[in-house]
Amino acid sequence: MPEVFLWLISEPEAIRTRCSGVRPSLLFRFTGTLYFSDCAVTHALRSKNTKTLNFLLTECGEETRDEIAAPETLIQAVKLGDIQLIQLLLDAGADIDGVHDDKTPLMSAVHIEVIDFLLSKGADVNFKTSTTPLINVLSRNYFNDINSTFYPKLNSNEIDQHIIHVIDVFLKNGASLEDNDDYGNTALIKSAQGSFSVEVLKYLLDKGADVNQKDCWGLTALHVAAESHKLDFVEVLLKYHHRGYVTYKDSALDAALESSFTNAARVLLDHGAELDSTSPKPWGTR
């Protein structure tokens, strides 16, 4: 590793002292611009070295411009949860809604304070890639991000409360409950597919999520819950018929029967779903 790289990642003032009169940008050219600038910025982020990052941005802006413009650089700072690093990158011209691996910085944020900060800086709460920030929060990948970020790890109840907090922040900042992803999933449908408890689904319903929205295959949250053997989800969804009548109960019954989920089938039958001549009969019914 070049000696000058060691100066940068440990103490940028060393460059000014030992290389007095030499422009910082020339040091990059001597050591290989593309390799060196990328490594320096990445290391400064990973080590949360704001002094080094600030030096790179202010003294070596020409050489680090491409690295700062790359969406993954800001996303890396967001995942670290360091607002000071995020602010430095934004001040240097990083795109607050830049997309990398189908995610914006807001979609990549799991720390509440970072989410609040990004929204205060103008991040688009309804930005659409193949998903939206709200729907993404309910994904398996986001669940995994939470598990890999917080230490000590959150228990299942703490994770649910964290997700509800994030959803609440998004909704208060104008997130659309009924927007959908490329598969037609709304936040409610996604919650019936995901790794979180029924409390998250209840929260979305209490906020007015439409129980009858369908995905690209014509499935509602009720269908998804029945297929996924989530009896508590099925029971909660059926209780919301007084606010928006839960249609498609018959086809949800078929979904439950096809997946051999007889408990859900019984609940659906109790709520008025009807068997047709082609429906398989649940055990114990005539």
Residue, then its C-alpha position, 0 to 999 in steps of 0.5 A: m500500500p502506498e505510504v501516502f495512502l497510509w497518511l490519508i487514512s490515518e491523519p490527513e494533516a500529515i500530507r500538508t506537513r510532509c508534502s508542503g507545496v505539493r497539490p493534494s491532487l498530484l499525490f493521487r496522480f503519483t499513486g494512481t488516481l482511480y485506485f487511490s481515490d476510490c480506496a481513500v473515500t471507501h476507507a474514510l467511510r468505513s472507519k467513519n473518519t470525517k476528518t479524512l473524508n472532509f480532506l478528500l472532498t475539499e482538497c482532492g475534489e477533482e479526483t474524488r468527484d466520480e466516487i462521490a457521484a456514485p449512489e453507493t457511496l452515499i448509501q454506504a454512509v447511510k447504512l453506517g448511520d453517520i449523519q455527519l458523513i452523510q451531510l459531508l457527501l450531500d454538501a459535495g453533491a451526492d444525489i439524495d435519491g440516487v439509485h444503487d441495486d434498486k435502492t435509494p438512500l432512504m430505502s437503505a436507511v434503518h436508523i430512525e435518526v438517519i431516516d428523519f435526516l434524509l427526509s428533512k433534506g428532501a429525500d422522496v418518500n414515494f420514490k419508485t424503483s421496482t418498489t417504494p420506500l414504504i413497501n421496501v420496509l416490509s421486505r425480507n431484505y429490510f428485515n435482514d438489514i435490521n438484524s445485521t445493523f443493530y447490536p445487541k440484536l433486537n428481539s422480534n417485538e422490538i423489530d416490530q416496534h421499529i418497523i412500525h416507527v419507520i412506517d409512521v415516519f414515512l406516512k407522516n411525511g406523505a408516503s402513499l399507503e396504496d402505491n404498489d411495487d412492480y408485482g402489484n403489492t401494496a404495503l398491506i399485501k407485503s406485510a402479509q408476505g413478510s417476516f413481521s408479526v400481525e401487529v404490523l398488519k394491524y397498524l397498516l389497517d388502522k392507518g386506512a390501508d385498503v383490504n381489497q387491493k389486489d396484486c398483479w395476480g389478483l390476490t389480496a392480503l387475505h389470499v396471501a395470508a391464507e396461502s401463507h398459513k397465517l391464521d392470525f392475519v386471516e382473522v384480523l383481515l376479516k374483522y375489517h369488513h365493517r370498514g371496507y367489505v372484504t370481498y374475494k372471501d370465496s377465492a381466499l377460501d380456495a387458496a386456503l384449501e389448496s394449501s391444506f390450511t384447514n384452520a383458515a378455511r374454517v374461519l373463512l367459512d364462518h365469515g360467509a365464504e362459500l364452497d363451489s362445486t370445484s372447491p376441495k372440501p376441508w376435513g370435517t365439512r360436508 
